[in-house]
């Protein structure tokens, strides 16, 4: 890198000046004049301020590469928890060749807008498997809705309630969650009992820990193969990632 070469050259010149021409390498050297070094570096940077921009870009690229490597390692390490947890609701082909994992919150506007794209993929790709990860991050009602949707799985109506909650136009409340649950045909008394199931509570807590380990701190977030996509993404991009995963990319 240009900046590294320039600074190295400056340091070399300074050392040569201090050492003196023809002086034996074994002869004791005077201490390095740190103030002189700082002056040389400062003058160089003032003459070539673009070096600072280069260094910042290099540092940013290095940090992004390091984060990408950590994410890939975390995805591999947590593969079973991501795609094979026995409590995770699954839609589509249970034996599908590609799994899409979505972390979502029922009060997240971006998640709501992503619903149509995800459902189009589900309905149009017979080999796609989708794992739903309830990740309530927007308060108490979000947690209540997540408990309800997980409990609905015990009545075989997870996807029905999921779509209904995501499709709700109004901001959710505990009362509206139960009203919507009744509209999709759930036994509300049983639902309330199942919402108190400690296994469901523990599972949602486990999902929170999993998200943190993967570096997910908001919704939606999608995992396809070894790729993590934080934030909203359109159906075309999701399809591209599915195709790449299917092709071994």
Rosetta blueprint (number, residue, H / E / L):
1 X L
2 X H
3 X H
4 X H
5 X H
6 X H
7 X H
8 X H
9 X H
10 X H
11 X H
12 X H
13 X H
14 X H
15 X H
16 X H
17 X H
18 X H
19 X H
20 X L
21 X L
22 X L
23 X L
24 X L
25 X L
26 X L
27 X L
28 X L
29 X L
30 X L
31 X L
32 X L
33 X L
34 X H
35 X H
36 X H
37 X H
38 X H
39 X H
40 X H
41 X H
42 X H
43 X H
44 X H
45 X H
46 X H
47 X H
48 X L
49 X L
50 X H
51 X H
52 X H
53 X H
54 X H
55 X H
56 X H
57 X H
58 X H
59 X H
60 X H
61 X H
62 X H
63 X H
64 X H
65 X H
66 X H
67 X H
68 X H
69 X H
70 X H
71 X H
72 X H
73 X H
74 X H
75 X H
76 X H
77 X H
78 X L
79 X H
80 X H
81 X H
82 X H
83 X H
84 X L
85 X L
86 X L
87 X L
88 X L
89 X E
90 X E
91 X E
92 X E
93 X L
94 X L
95 X L
96 X L
97 X L
98 X E
99 X E
100 X E
101 X E
102 X E
103 X E
104 X E
105 X L
106 X L
107 X L
108 X L
109 X H
110 X H
111 X H
112 X H
113 X H
114 X H
115 X H
116 X H
117 X H
118 X H
119 X H
120 X H
121 X H
122 X H
123 X H
124 X H
125 X L
126 X L
127 X L
128 X E
129 X E
130 X E
131 X E
132 X E
133 X E
134 X E
135 X L
136 X L
137 X L
138 X L
139 X L
140 X H
141 X H
142 X H
143 X H
144 X H
145 X H
146 X H
147 X H
148 X H
149 X H
150 X H
151 X H
152 X H
153 X H
154 X H
155 X H
156 X L
157 X L
158 X H
159 X H
160 X H
161 X H
162 X H
163 X H
164 X H
165 X H
166 X H
167 X L
168 X L
169 X L
170 X L
171 X L
172 X L
173 X L
174 X H
175 X H
176 X H
177 X H
178 X H
179 X H
180 X H
181 X H
182 X H
183 X H
184 X L
185 X L
186 X L
187 X L
188 X H
189 X H
190 X H
191 X H
192 X H
193 X H
194 X H
195 X H
196 X L
197 X L
198 X H
199 X H
200 X H
201 X H
202 X H
203 X H
204 X H
205 X H
206 X H
207 X H
208 X H
209 X H
210 X H
211 X H
212 X H
213 X H
214 X H
215 X L
216 X L
217 X L
218 X L
219 X L
220 X L
221 X E
222 X E
223 X E
224 X E
225 X L
226 X L
227 X E
228 X E
229 X E
230 X E
231 X L
232 X L
233 X L
234 X L
235 X H
236 X H
237 X H
238 X H
239 X H
240 X H
241 X H
242 X H
243 X H
244 X H
245 X H
246 X H
247 X L
248 X L
249 X L
